[in-house]
Amino acid sequence: MKLTLYDLSESYLNVLNLLGEDDNEDNNQQIENILNQINEEIENKADNMAKLIKTIDANNRSIKEEKDRLSRRQLQGEAAIKRLKKYLEESMIKVNKTKFKTDLFSFNVQNFKKSVIIEDFKKVPETYLVQRAPDVDRQKLYQDLKNGLEIEGIHLQDNKGLVIR
């Protein structure tokens, strides 16, 4: 029967509790042997889990790389569309042929909604400015707290996590 890591951990703790209950040297040696076997099983499970974690991580990295590659390709395609449309528009205007149909498509150079162009941001009246919610400089806050500054309602929290190398 294959035991889970949880089962092995529970068994290890249960057997460990038996170690101090009996002063019989033979029993203690048997218990230590069982603990060593369980410990080896735990390490084997940990190795297998680490292999799985590394495999999933490698898959995720390759997926991200492919997403980035496709994103760059999409941006290149969008830029090509923009260039081609601009070239076609300029050519149509140049020959004064701004509206026509072919068997496949209809072409029309038309005016769109006007754009707001801000030449000097400093000259924009205050009534048009949008106020943003304040943000926190967490780096500065971290350094000040680390250096002993006490601020009510704010503290540093220890973080821990598994590192597999």
N, C-alpha and C positions, 0 to 999 in steps of 0.2 A: 504494500500500500504506500503510495506516495504521500508524504506529509507536506503541508504548506509551511511557509516560513512562520506564519502565526502559530501553527501547531507545534513546530519545533521550538519556538521561543517559549511557549507555555510549558512544554515538556522539560525544557532546560531549567526553567524557574522551579518547577515542581520537584525535579530531582535534586536541584541545588538545596532546596529546603530540607531534604532528607539527610544531607551530608552531616549536619551538626547534631541530629537527633540521636544517633547511635554511636557509641564510642568504640564499636567493634572495628578493628583495623581492617579485617577482610571485607566487611560491608562497605567501609569508607573507600577502599580501593576499587571495589566494583562500581560504586556510585561515581567515583572520579573517571573510571573508564567509560561509563555511560555518558557522562558529561562531555568527555572528549569526543565520543562518537557523534553526539548531538551537535557539538560545536563544529565538527567537520561537515556535517550535513548543512548546517546554517551557512558556513563559508561556501559550500558548493552551490547552494541556492543563491547566495549573494553574487557569486561569479556568473551564474546563468542569468540572473536579473541584470547585472551590469552589461553582459553581452547584448541582451535585448534592448536595454537603454541606449547603448552605443549604436546599435543597428537603426533604431527609430530616429535617433539624433542625426545619423548620417543621411537617412531618408529625408528628414525635414530640411537639412541643409541643401540637399540636391533639389528638393522642391522649391526652396526659396531662391536658389540660383536660377532655376528654370523660370520662375515667376519674374525675377529681375530681368532675365534675358528677353522674355516675351514682352515685358513692360517697355524695355528699350526699343524693341522692334515695333511695338505699337506706336510709340512716340515718333519714331522715324517715319512710319506710315502716315501718321497724322500730319507731320511736317511736309511730306511729299504731296499729300492732298492739298494742303494750303498753298504750296508753291504752284502746283498745276492749275488750281482754280484761279489764282492771281494771274498767272500767265495767260490763261484762256480769257479771263475778264479784260485784261489790258489789250489783248489782240482784238477782241470784239469791239471795244471802245475805239481803238485805233482805226478800224475800217468802218466805223459807224454802223455796225451790225449788232445791235444790243438786244434783239429779240427775234428768235426764229425757232423752227421745229425741224427735226429730222425724223426718219422712220423710227428711231429708238428713243430720242430724248427731246425735251423742250429746253431752250436756253433763254435766259432773260437777265440782263443786268438791271438791277433795281435798287432803289434807295431803301435803306433800313432805318430803324430808329436811331436818332442822333446819340452820340456818346458824349459823356462829360469828361473833358480833359482838364486836369488840374496842373497848371504850369508852375505855380508856386504855392506849396502847401501852407505857408505862413500867412497867406492872404485870404484863406478860407475863413469866413465869419464863424464865430463860435457856435452859433445856432445850428450849424451843419456838422459839427464835430460829434462823434459818437464816443461816449465814455465807456471804457472797458472796466470790467471787474478787476480789483487789485489782485495781484499774484504774489506768491511768497518766494523769496530767494532762499531756497532750501539749502544750498551750499553754504551760504553765509550763516544761516541759522544753525546748521550742523556744526560748523567750526566754533561758533560762540558757545553752544551747549557743550561741546567736547572740551572747551577751555574752561568750563566751570560756571558759566553764566546760567543762572536759574531764571526761567520764565514760566509764570503760572500757566498751566494748561498745556505745556509743551515739554516733552521729554525725549530722550534717546531710548530706543528699544534695541536690545540685542537680537540679532537674527542668526539662525544657524540653518544649515542645509547639508545635504550629502554631496561629497565631492568624489567622483570616480576618475581615476587616472589610469 
